[in-house]
Amino acid sequence: MPKKPDWQDGNIAFFAPPLSASSLPAVVPAFSPSRRWVLMGNPWLCQPALLGEYLGLTKQWESDLHLIAHLWEHLGMEDTLAPWQQLVGTFAIAVYDRDRQTLTLGRDPAGGQTLYYTTDGATRWIAPRMRSLLPHHHREMDEIALRDYLCCAFVPGERTLWKGVRKLLPGTTLQLPSDQIQPYWTLQEQIVGATEPIEWHSQRLRHLLEETVKDALPNHEPVGCFLSGGIDSSCVTALARQLHNAPVHTFSIHFGKPYPNELEFSSLVAQHCQTHHHILEISLSDLWAFLPEAMVHLDNPIGDPLTVPNLLLGRVAKQFVNVALNGEGGDPCFGGPKNQPMLIQSVYGSFNQQDAVHAYLVSFQKCATDLPQLLKPEIWQAIRSEPYYLEGWLNSDLHYLNRLMAINIRFKGTDHILTKVSNLTRAVGLEGRSPLFDPRMVDLSMQIPPEHKLSGVQEKAVLKQAVADLLPDVIVNRPKSGMMVPVQIGFQKHWQPEARALLLNRQAAIAPYLNQSLIRDWLAYRGDTWRRYGVKLWLLASLESWLQVHQC
């Protein structure tokens, strides 16, 4: 039986976020003072007091949503985009104008929250979680979105894995029933202080970083930090400890003694910052067993092996805190090392536009080169000439490093990193916040000259300069290694029976689309020269699990 919407008027229906086992608060509409505007959503504003002061409010408002309703009363009749441009935080909001009988959807510039809508039928269904829309669209797979997932391990842009459902892009509004889409914010390169030394830029960055971390801290209660020991999570932890007036808990993971880990560095940071440190060991059996549960909470499939660790670590953190900060955003905003292969090719190569797109997709090290063999022939022929959504960004007029960063921010950041963290933390009743991916931080990143971000072989140079006094030198200057999830050994020695039953079954959801004989070769590790089969198999296992739990 289709779920009853939380709010409906005419041919538009809206679903509030579904309640989880952790009893997150139900979302109810907020009305503007004149009751002309009705708002739905669960926003988090960075500096609500400043907005309240701007609106001249003398008494405390009920919630951030009610504060935003006052903003619409103040600005909504003059300029339909002006209220959105005043909001700083994470949000996905639906605003119904009862006079004009129009509904406007809006999403924050960084993409910290999501909003989905159906594209077919007389009634338009809208929800911040795609799973809520399952009864209201035909579950026909979007084969272009499938291709993109196989290349990136996530679905970039406005597409979803279902043809009848689209995702509102960050910094964008959609007005219904006219289907008018308008950006109210754009990611653009605006270099400031081009001749200033890196110290000048690092001081500006440090000031803003202190502001975004302070804004993300909960009032008068403990806060958590997901701590890997890398520069990003470490500097957020150090500033949280310095700025917060309540206990700071840090949380790290590893996969057991046989496998490489970063506990040496995360423990050093925790000791240096004097946090309450918690370490979670995740076994390979748990990594596989909790995959379906992790996929339940993701709106589009994400083939990142860290999905399950994010879920399990969030569950541990919830025992101690209600809000957890993370270091997500450092790589896309400040020039992480994964940009280097493309930069080298741009210097020494002479590829054309199509070659550049292919090279970028190959840099993900997923299944881009396997598509002609992995996809069924009729599917590959139907989509092989379809353009990739990222082409416009890759071939823009921005400085080449900033082109790569813009793609990382708008696609990998929005459609992978932030949605993964947001959905998996909310699934356990935890509020995840990303100070390095704050919209203000994104804007600042595009003002810093590229040579101060990725400087020769030193990645994130300006960020390291900005936080050098907060952390031990070994943390600031260690090269990025990343969290290595042992999926290669998992498929080789631990998950073979389960993986074969999942991926090679004739009734598998992926069977009509993918060549299972190639998957069989991967499971047998035939020709795995570059030791990438484990990552590819995890991507496929995540896809099949997602399709199964989302009732394909």
CORBELGI-V492795 format. One record per residue. N is the residue number from 1. RES is the residue in one small letter. PSI is psi in degrees with one decimal (none if undefined). Layout:
{{N	RES	PSI} {N	RES	PSI}}
This chain:
{{1	m	127.7} {2	p	142.8} {3	k	139.9} {4	k	130.7} {5	p	155.5} {6	d	-26.0} {7	w	137.9} {8	q	141.7} {9	d	119.0} {10	g	-123.1} {11	n	23.3} {12	i	130.9} {13	a	142.4} {14	f	136.6} {15	f	126.4} {16	a	164.4} {17	p	134.5} {18	p	146.2} {19	l	142.8} {20	s	176.4} {21	a	-18.6} {22	s	6.1} {23	s	54.3} {24	l	149.2} {25	p	139.8} {26	a	145.0} {27	v	125.4} {28	v	155.9} {29	p	151.2} {30	a	135.3} {31	f	142.6} {32	s	162.4} {33	p	-37.7} {34	s	-7.4} {35	r	15.9} {36	r	-40.6} {37	w	134.0} {38	v	125.8} {39	l	141.1} {40	m	142.8} {41	g	179.5} {42	n	65.8} {43	p	158.8} {44	w	117.6} {45	l	138.4} {46	c	-43.6} {47	q	70.4} {48	p	-31.3} {49	a	-38.2} {50	l	-39.5} {51	l	-40.7} {52	g	-40.0} {53	e	-41.3} {54	y	-36.1} {55	l	-4.5} {56	g	28.0} {57	l	131.2} {58	t	-11.9} {59	k	159.2} {60	q	138.4} {61	w	159.8} {62	e	-37.4} {63	s	170.5} {64	d	-36.7} {65	l	-41.2} {66	h	-34.7} {67	l	-42.5} {68	i	-34.2} {69	a	-38.3} {70	h	-36.5} {71	l	-40.3} {72	w	-36.8} {73	e	-34.1} {74	h	-37.9} {75	l	-16.7} {76	g	-28.3} {77	m	-18.9} {78	e	-42.4} {79	d	119.9} {80	t	-21.0} {81	l	-19.8} {82	a	-44.7} {83	p	-39.7} {84	w	-36.3} {85	q	-14.1} {86	q	-13.0} {87	l	131.7} {88	v	113.0} {89	g	-157.0} {90	t	133.0} {91	f	154.9} {92	a	106.1} {93	i	143.2} {94	a	128.1} {95	v	115.9} {96	y	123.6} {97	d	108.5} {98	r	-23.7} {99	d	-48.3} {100	r	-10.2} {101	q	47.8} {102	t	147.5} {103	l	128.2} {104	t	127.4} {105	l	141.9} {106	g	147.1} {107	r	145.1} {108	d	156.1} {109	p	-34.5} {110	a	-19.9} {111	g	30.7} {112	g	-25.8} {113	q	160.4} {114	t	158.7} {115	l	128.8} {116	y	152.1} {117	y	149.0} {118	t	153.5} {119	t	-8.2} {120	d	158.8} {121	g	167.1} {122	a	-31.3} {123	t	133.0} {124	r	126.4} {125	w	136.7} {126	i	139.7} {127	a	150.1} {128	p	-13.8} {129	r	127.2} {130	m	-28.9} {131	r	-30.1} {132	s	-19.7} {133	l	-2.1} {134	l	-42.8} {135	p	-5.2} {136	h	18.5} {137	h	156.9} {138	h	132.4} {139	r	67.6} {140	e	126.4} {141	m	138.5} {142	d	108.5} {143	e	-26.2} {144	i	-41.1} {145	a	-37.1} {146	l	-46.0} {147	r	-45.6} {148	d	-39.3} {149	y	-43.4} {150	l	-28.9} {151	c	-36.8} {152	c	-18.1} {153	a	13.3} {154	f	168.2} {155	v	109.0} {156	p	154.3} {157	g	-154.7} {158	e	-13.3} {159	r	156.8} {160	t	177.2} {161	l	-11.7} {162	w	136.5} {163	k	-34.2} {164	g	9.7} {165	v	135.0} {166	r	159.6} {167	k	133.3} {168	l	130.2} {169	l	152.1} {170	p	148.8} {171	g	24.1} {172	t	150.0} {173	t	150.6} {174	l	124.3} {175	q	131.1} {176	l	144.6} {177	p	7.3} {178	s	-15.7} {179	d	26.4} {180	q	122.9} {181	i	130.0} {182	q	130.5} {183	p	135.9} {184	y	-5.9} {185	w	138.9} {186	t	143.6} {187	l	116.1} {188	q	150.6} {189	e	119.0} {190	q	79.6} {191	i	129.0} {192	v	138.7} {193	g	49.1} {194	a	-29.4} {195	t	0.1} {196	e	149.3} {197	p	168.2} {198	i	-29.4} {199	e	-37.5} {200	w	-44.2} {201	h	-36.4} {202	s	-33.1} {203	q	-41.4} {204	r	-42.2} {205	l	-42.7} {206	r	-42.9} {207	h	-46.0} {208	l	-37.2} {209	l	-41.4} {210	e	-38.2} {211	e	-45.0} {212	t	-35.9} {213	v	-43.8} {214	k	-42.6} {215	d	-31.4} {216	a	-13.5} {217	l	137.2} {218	p	154.8} {219	n	121.2} {220	h	36.6} {221	e	158.3} {222	p	152.3} {223	v	150.0} {224	g	157.7} {225	c	126.1} {226	f	118.2} {227	l	114.7} {228	s	-24.5} {229	g	-3.2} {230	g	172.4} {231	i	-35.6} {232	d	-58.2} {233	s	-29.3} {234	s	-41.4} {235	c	-34.6} {236	v	-42.6} {237	t	-46.2} {238	a	-42.5} {239	l	-36.7} {240	a	-43.3} {241	r	-35.3} {242	q	-34.6} {243	l	-16.8} {244	h	147.2} {245	n	17.0} {246	a	169.6} {247	p	147.1} {248	v	123.3} {249	h	136.1} {250	t	149.3} {251	f	126.2} {252	s	161.0} {253	i	160.1} {254	h	172.5} {255	f	20.2} {256	g	162.4} {257	k	-34.2} {258	p	-13.3} {259	y	146.2} {260	p	146.7} {261	n	173.5} {262	e	24.8} {263	l	-30.9} {264	e	-41.8} {265	f	-42.3} {266	s	-38.5} {267	s	-35.5} {268	l	-43.6} {269	v	-43.4} {270	a	-41.6} {271	q	-43.3} {272	h	-39.2} {273	c	-6.0} {274	q	53.7} {275	t	168.4} {276	h	106.3} {277	h	137.6} {278	h	132.8} {279	i	127.9} {280	l	125.0} {281	e	127.8} {282	i	117.7} {283	s	160.1} {284	l	-31.5} {285	s	-40.1} {286	d	-37.2} {287	l	-40.9} {288	w	-41.8} {289	a	-33.7} {290	f	4.5} {291	l	-49.0} {292	p	-39.5} {293	e	-40.9} {294	a	-40.5} {295	m	-28.4} {296	v	-37.2} {297	h	1.6} {298	l	133.5} {299	d	-42.8} {300	n	152.5} {301	p	144.2} {302	i	121.5} {303	g	24.3} {304	d	125.2} {305	p	-11.4} {306	l	-0.1} {307	t	-50.0} {308	v	-47.6} {309	p	-39.7} {310	n	-42.7} {311	l	-48.3} {312	l	-37.8} {313	l	-37.2} {314	g	-37.1} {315	r	-40.1} {316	v	-45.0} {317	a	-35.1} {318	k	-21.9} {319	q	-19.3} {320	f	-27.8} {321	v	164.3} {322	n	-17.7} {323	v	133.3} {324	a	127.9} {325	l	157.1} {326	n	170.9} {327	g	16.0} {328	e	138.6} {329	g	-20.0} {330	g	-44.4} {331	d	-53.5} {332	p	-32.1} {333	c	-27.3} {334	f	22.4} {335	g	62.6} {336	g	166.4} {337	p	-17.9} {338	k	-9.8} {339	n	-17.9} {340	q	-42.8} {341	p	-40.7} {342	m	-36.7} {343	l	-41.3} {344	i	-43.3} {345	q	-34.0} {346	s	-29.8} {347	v	-45.4} {348	y	-12.6} {349	g	174.1} {350	s	40.2} {351	f	153.7} {352	n	-171.9} {353	q	-47.7} {354	q	-37.8} {355	d	-37.9} {356	a	-41.3} {357	v	-45.9} {358	h	-43.6} {359	a	-39.1} {360	y	-43.5} {361	l	-37.9} {362	v	-30.6} {363	s	-20.0} {364	f	-19.5} {365	q	44.0} {366	k	-117.9} {367	c	18.6} {368	a	-41.8} {369	t	-12.3} {370	d	-6.5} {371	l	-44.5} {372	p	-29.3} {373	q	-30.3} {374	l	-42.5} {375	l	147.7} {376	k	143.3} {377	p	-42.7} {378	e	-31.2} {379	i	-44.3} {380	w	-41.9} {381	q	-35.1} {382	a	-29.0} {383	i	-5.0} {384	r	-27.5} {385	s	-1.8} {386	e	134.2} {387	p	157.3} {388	y	141.3} {389	y	-29.5} {390	l	-4.6} {391	e	-41.1} {392	g	-39.2} {393	w	-41.4} {394	l	-28.2} {395	n	25.2} {396	s	-177.3} {397	d	3.5} {398	l	158.5} {399	h	144.3} {400	y	-42.3} {401	l	-40.3} {402	n	-28.6} {403	r	-48.2} {404	l	-41.5} {405	m	-38.3} {406	a	-41.3} {407	i	-43.7} {408	n	-38.5} {409	i	-50.6} {410	r	-26.4} {411	f	-64.0} {412	k	-40.8} {413	g	-51.6} {414	t	-46.4} {415	d	-7.2} {416	h	-68.6} {417	i	-57.5} {418	l	-41.6} {419	t	-37.0} {420	k	-51.2} {421	v	-45.2} {422	s	-49.1} {423	n	-40.8} {424	l	-28.2} {425	t	-42.6} {426	r	-28.5} {427	a	-27.3} {428	v	12.9} {429	g	19.9} {430	l	141.4} {431	e	114.3} {432	g	130.6} {433	r	143.7} {434	s	85.9} {435	p	-31.3} {436	l	-10.3} {437	f	16.8} {438	d	142.8} {439	p	-33.2} {440	r	-34.3} {441	m	-37.8} {442	v	-45.0} {443	d	-44.8} {444	l	-37.2} {445	s	-31.2} {446	m	0.1} {447	q	-14.9} {448	i	131.4} {449	p	137.2} {450	p	-34.7} {451	e	-14.2} {452	h	-5.1} {453	k	-62.1} {454	l	97.7} {455	s	99.5} {456	g	-121.2} {457	v	-1.7} {458	q	111.1} {459	e	153.4} {460	k	43.8} {461	a	-44.3} {462	v	-35.0} {463	l	-42.6} {464	k	-39.6} {465	q	-37.9} {466	a	-29.1} {467	v	13.9} {468	a	-30.7} {469	d	-9.0} {470	l	-22.4} {471	l	158.3} {472	p	148.0} {473	d	-34.8} {474	v	-26.6} {475	i	-43.4} {476	v	-40.7} {477	n	5.6} {478	r	142.5} {479	p	149.7} {480	k	133.2} {481	s	-29.6} {482	g	157.2} {483	m	112.7} {484	m	108.1} {485	v	126.6} {486	p	57.7} {487	v	-26.5} {488	q	-50.8} {489	i	-27.9} {490	g	-48.4} {491	f	-29.7} {492	q	-42.6} {493	k	-12.6} {494	h	-34.2} {495	w	11.1} {496	q	-53.4} {497	p	-44.8} {498	e	-40.6} {499	a	-40.0} {500	r	-41.5} {501	a	-34.5} {502	l	-46.4} {503	l	-24.3} {504	l	1.3} {505	n	134.5} {506	r	-23.4} {507	q	5.1} {508	a	146.4} {509	a	-27.2} {510	i	-10.7} {511	a	-39.3} {512	p	-11.2} {513	y	-32.0} {514	l	153.4} {515	n	102.9} {516	q	-20.4} {517	s	-35.6} {518	l	-40.0} {519	i	-36.5} {520	r	-40.8} {521	d	-39.7} {522	w	-42.3} {523	l	-28.1} {524	a	-2.1} {525	y	44.8} {526	r	117.2} {527	g	30.8} {528	d	67.9} {529	t	-42.0} {530	w	8.5} {531	r	50.6} {532	r	-2.5} {533	y	-36.1} {534	g	-44.1} {535	v	-41.7} {536	k	-40.9} {537	l	-37.4} {538	w	-39.6} {539	l	-44.3} {540	l	-39.2} {541	a	-38.5} {542	s	-41.7} {543	l	-48.9} {544	e	-42.0} {545	s	-42.2} {546	w	-45.8} {547	l	-39.0} {548	q	-45.3} {549	v	-17.3} {550	h	21.7} {551	q	55.3} {552	c	none}}
